[in-house]
């Protein structure tokens, strides 16, 4: 596993690490909380004597929610390991699954917002009229007494409570969706950088100079007190040694086969540079940690 240094962390990679780790921890915590509520669900069945059809539907809903949380936690941890190990396949898996989940939750948030926003709806009245909610009406009334100036009946308090909770939850879900969009854009940017790095590595391994004859080389930093005109830049061939010596990565145009001999004015350029590259590798470039030309 490669070491994670502060110099290798970019903004997209840092955001990808945060969103994947946070997603894995949050979904795991919610899955554990849901698993601990199974005993409460069984006790509710024994006390209230639900009809078998209603309780079976509640079981199915519980199982689907648990499956969703476990799958989301698994995908988030896979994405975290992919970002940590620079694995584009795992990062792509997280990006695709998170994008589909974002579309689904945003769609549900819009439906809930249209359902609960505005005056009391038929669905809210039907939920308050359910016999399973009747024992909670006094508690709802006591909770709302601090926020509603005029005293309300338990039924009115239930309807107001459900409407406000639904609207607040929908607004919070939409705000969360906007935040997730920005994090997914960072994940996608990091995935694109990993793809470019993989393609460059494959091209170098295959001996291909890349599109347009571009070749990546590594240059040592300019020593202090030495004029740039007196320095001949030498490429560093070992990637590990380049990292230790703080070499800069640059792109140059390689000589095409059968190209004419350089003129006398270009004789002072290194062999891996062409006349068009003159002036690109100066002291300001080589002093930087990483430059792409």
C-alpha positions as CSV (number, residue, x, y, z in Angstrom):
1,X,0.0,0.0,0.0
2,X,1.5,3.3,-1.0
3,X,2.3,5.9,1.7
4,X,-0.1,8.8,1.8
5,X,1.9,12.1,2.1
6,X,0.6,15.6,2.4
7,X,2.3,16.6,-0.8
8,X,0.3,13.9,-2.8
9,X,-3.1,15.2,-1.5
10,X,-5.0,17.3,-3.9
11,X,-8.3,19.0,-3.3
12,X,-10.3,16.4,-5.3
13,X,-8.5,13.5,-3.6
14,X,-9.0,15.0,-0.1
15,X,-12.7,15.6,-0.8
16,X,-13.0,12.0,-2.1
17,X,-11.4,10.6,1.0
18,X,-13.7,12.7,3.2
19,X,-17.0,11.7,1.4
20,X,-16.1,8.0,1.1
21,X,-15.0,7.6,4.7
22,X,-17.9,9.7,6.0
23,X,-20.4,7.7,3.9
24,X,-19.1,4.4,5.1
25,X,-19.2,5.4,8.8
26,X,-22.6,7.0,8.6
27,X,-24.3,4.2,6.7
28,X,-22.6,1.6,9.0
29,X,-23.9,3.4,12.1
30,X,-27.4,3.6,10.7
31,X,-27.3,-0.1,9.8
32,X,-26.3,-1.0,13.3
33,X,-29.1,1.2,14.7
34,X,-31.6,-0.4,12.4
35,X,-30.4,-3.9,13.4
36,X,-30.9,-3.0,17.1
37,X,-34.5,-1.9,16.4
38,X,-35.5,-5.4,15.2
39,X,-36.3,-6.4,18.8
40,X,-38.5,-3.3,19.2
41,X,-40.3,-4.3,16.0
42,X,-41.0,-7.8,17.3
43,X,-42.3,-6.3,20.6
44,X,-44.5,-3.9,18.7
45,X,-46.0,-6.9,16.8
46,X,-46.8,-8.7,20.1
47,X,-48.3,-5.7,21.9
48,X,-50.4,-4.2,19.2
49,X,-51.4,-7.4,17.4
50,X,-50.9,-6.0,13.9
51,X,-52.7,-7.6,11.0
52,X,-50.4,-10.1,9.3
53,X,-50.4,-8.2,6.0
54,X,-49.4,-4.9,7.6
55,X,-46.6,-6.5,9.6
56,X,-45.3,-8.3,6.6
57,X,-45.1,-5.1,4.7
58,X,-43.2,-3.5,7.7
59,X,-40.8,-6.4,7.6
60,X,-40.2,-6.0,3.9
61,X,-39.6,-2.3,4.4
62,X,-37.2,-2.9,7.3
63,X,-35.3,-5.5,5.2
64,X,-35.0,-3.2,2.2
65,X,-33.8,-0.3,4.3
66,X,-31.2,-2.6,6.0
67,X,-30.0,-3.9,2.6
68,X,-29.7,-0.3,1.3
69,X,-27.6,0.8,4.3
70,X,-25.3,-2.2,4.1
71,X,-24.8,-1.8,0.4
72,X,-24.1,1.9,0.7
73,X,-21.6,1.3,3.5
74,X,-19.8,-1.4,1.5
75,X,-19.6,0.8,-1.6
76,X,-18.3,3.7,0.4
77,X,-15.5,1.7,2.0
78,X,-14.6,0.3,-1.4
79,X,-14.4,3.8,-2.7
80,X,-12.3,4.9,0.2
81,X,-9.8,2.1,-0.4
82,X,-9.8,3.0,-4.1
83,X,-9.0,6.6,-3.4
84,X,-6.4,5.7,-0.8
85,X,-4.7,3.2,-3.1
86,X,-5.2,5.2,-6.3
87,X,-7.3,2.4,-7.9
88,X,-9.5,3.9,-10.7
89,X,-11.8,0.8,-10.8
90,X,-12.9,1.1,-7.2
91,X,-13.3,4.9,-7.5
92,X,-15.4,4.4,-10.6
93,X,-17.6,1.9,-8.8
94,X,-18.2,4.4,-6.0
95,X,-18.8,7.2,-8.4
96,X,-21.4,5.3,-10.4
97,X,-23.3,3.9,-7.3
98,X,-23.2,7.3,-5.5
99,X,-24.5,9.0,-8.6
100,X,-27.4,6.6,-8.9
101,X,-28.2,6.9,-5.2
102,X,-28.1,10.7,-5.5
103,X,-30.6,10.7,-8.3
104,X,-32.9,8.3,-6.4
105,X,-32.8,10.3,-3.1
106,X,-33.3,13.6,-4.9
107,X,-36.3,12.2,-6.7
108,X,-37.7,11.0,-3.3
109,X,-37.0,14.4,-1.8
110,X,-38.9,16.2,-4.6
111,X,-41.9,13.9,-4.2
112,X,-41.9,14.4,-0.4
113,X,-41.6,18.1,-0.8
114,X,-44.6,18.2,-3.2
115,X,-46.6,15.9,-0.8
116,X,-46.0,17.8,2.4
117,X,-45.5,21.4,1.3
118,X,-48.5,23.6,1.7
119,X,-51.8,23.0,3.5
120,X,-52.7,19.7,5.2
121,X,-53.0,17.0,2.7
122,X,-55.1,13.9,2.5
123,X,-52.1,11.6,3.2
124,X,-51.3,13.5,6.4
125,X,-54.9,13.2,7.6
126,X,-54.8,9.5,6.8
127,X,-51.6,9.0,8.7
128,X,-53.0,10.7,11.7
129,X,-56.2,8.7,11.6
130,X,-54.2,5.4,11.7
131,X,-54.9,3.5,14.9
132,X,-51.1,2.7,15.3
133,X,-50.4,6.4,15.8
134,X,-53.2,7.1,18.3
135,X,-51.0,6.4,21.4
136,X,-48.5,9.0,20.2
137,X,-51.0,11.9,19.8
138,X,-50.7,13.2,23.4
139,X,-46.9,13.2,23.0
140,X,-47.1,15.1,19.7
141,X,-49.4,17.6,21.3
142,X,-47.0,18.2,24.2
143,X,-44.0,18.6,21.9
144,X,-45.8,21.1,19.7
145,X,-47.2,23.2,22.6
146,X,-43.9,25.1,22.8
147,X,-43.9,26.1,19.1
148,X,-47.6,26.6,18.3
149,X,-49.2,29.7,20.1
150,X,-52.8,28.5,20.0
151,X,-53.7,25.2,21.6
152,X,-54.6,22.5,19.1
153,X,-56.5,19.3,19.4
154,X,-54.4,16.1,19.2
155,X,-55.6,15.5,15.6
156,X,-54.7,19.0,14.5
157,X,-51.3,18.8,16.3
158,X,-50.6,15.5,14.6
159,X,-51.4,17.0,11.1
160,X,-49.3,20.1,11.8
161,X,-46.4,18.1,13.1
162,X,-46.3,15.7,10.2
163,X,-46.6,18.5,7.7
164,X,-43.7,20.5,9.3
165,X,-41.5,17.4,9.7
166,X,-42.1,16.3,6.1
167,X,-41.3,19.8,4.7
168,X,-38.2,20.1,6.9
169,X,-37.0,16.7,6.0
170,X,-37.5,17.4,2.3
171,X,-35.6,20.7,2.5
172,X,-32.8,19.0,4.4
173,X,-32.6,16.2,1.9
174,X,-32.4,18.6,-1.0
175,X,-29.7,20.7,0.7
176,X,-27.8,17.4,1.3
177,X,-28.2,16.5,-2.3
178,X,-26.5,19.8,-3.4
179,X,-23.6,19.1,-1.0
180,X,-23.3,15.6,-2.4
181,X,-23.2,16.9,-5.9
182,X,-20.1,19.0,-5.1
183,X,-18.4,16.0,-3.5
184,X,-19.2,13.8,-6.5
185,X,-17.7,16.4,-8.8
186,X,-14.5,16.1,-6.8
187,X,-14.7,12.3,-7.0
188,X,-15.1,12.5,-10.7
189,X,-12.2,14.9,-11.0
190,X,-10.0,12.6,-9.0
191,X,-11.1,9.6,-11.1
192,X,-10.2,11.5,-14.3
193,X,-6.7,12.3,-12.9
194,X,-6.3,8.6,-12.0
195,X,-7.3,7.6,-15.6
196,X,-4.8,10.1,-17.1
197,X,-2.0,8.8,-14.8
198,X,-2.8,5.2,-15.7
199,X,-2.8,5.9,-19.4
200,X,0.5,7.7,-19.2
201,X,2.0,4.8,-17.2
202,X,0.7,2.3,-19.7
203,X,2.1,4.4,-22.6
204,X,5.6,4.6,-20.9
205,X,5.6,0.9,-20.1
206,X,4.7,0.1,-23.8
207,X,7.4,2.4,-25.1
208,X,4.8,4.8,-26.5
209,X,5.6,8.5,-26.4
210,X,2.0,9.4,-26.2
211,X,-0.2,11.7,-28.3
212,X,1.7,14.2,-30.3
213,X,5.0,12.8,-29.4
214,X,4.8,14.0,-25.8
215,X,7.1,12.4,-23.2
216,X,7.2,12.8,-19.5
217,X,10.6,13.3,-17.9
218,X,11.7,14.1,-14.3
219,X,14.1,16.9,-13.6
220,X,16.1,17.7,-10.4
221,X,15.5,21.0,-8.8
222,X,17.9,23.9,-9.6
223,X,20.7,24.2,-7.0
224,X,20.8,27.4,-5.0
225,X,23.3,30.0,-6.1
226,X,23.8,28.5,-9.6
227,X,22.7,30.5,-12.6
228,X,20.1,28.8,-14.8
229,X,22.2,29.4,-17.8
230,X,25.0,27.3,-16.4
231,X,22.9,24.2,-15.6
232,X,22.3,21.2,-18.0
233,X,19.1,19.4,-17.0
234,X,19.5,15.7,-16.8
235,X,16.5,13.3,-16.8
236,X,15.9,11.1,-13.7
237,X,14.9,7.6,-14.9
238,X,13.8,6.1,-11.6
239,X,10.5,7.2,-10.3
240,X,11.3,6.3,-6.7
241,X,14.6,8.2,-6.8
242,X,12.8,11.2,-8.4
243,X,10.4,11.3,-5.4
244,X,13.2,11.3,-2.9
245,X,15.1,14.0,-4.7
246,X,12.0,16.2,-5.1
247,X,12.3,16.1,-8.9
248,X,9.7,18.0,-11.0
249,X,7.6,16.2,-13.7
250,X,7.4,17.9,-17.1
251,X,6.2,17.1,-20.5
252,X,8.5,17.6,-23.6
253,X,8.1,16.9,-27.3
254,X,10.3,14.0,-28.3
255,X,12.2,13.9,-31.6
256,X,10.4,12.2,-34.4
257,X,12.2,9.5,-36.3
258,X,14.1,10.9,-39.3
259,X,13.9,14.5,-38.2
260,X,16.5,16.8,-39.6
261,X,19.5,17.8,-37.6
262,X,19.1,20.8,-35.3
263,X,20.6,24.0,-36.3
264,X,23.7,25.5,-34.7
265,X,21.6,27.8,-32.6
266,X,19.8,24.8,-31.1
267,X,23.0,22.8,-30.4
268,X,23.1,23.9,-26.7
269,X,19.7,22.3,-26.0
270,X,19.6,18.9,-24.3
271,X,19.0,16.0,-26.7
272,X,15.4,15.3,-25.4
273,X,14.3,18.9,-26.1
274,X,13.2,20.3,-29.5
275,X,13.6,24.0,-30.6
276,X,10.0,24.6,-29.8
277,X,10.7,23.7,-26.1
278,X,13.3,26.4,-25.7
279,X,12.6,28.5,-22.6
280,X,10.1,26.1,-21.1
281,X,12.4,24.6,-18.5
282,X,13.6,27.6,-16.6
283,X,14.4,28.1,-12.9
284,X,10.8,29.0,-12.0
285,X,9.5,25.7,-13.5
286,X,12.1,23.4,-12.0
287,X,11.8,24.9,-8.5
288,X,8.1,23.8,-8.4
289,X,7.1,20.4,-7.0
290,X,5.1,19.4,-10.1
291,X,4.6,21.1,-13.4
292,X,2.8,20.0,-16.6
293,X,3.8,21.6,-19.8
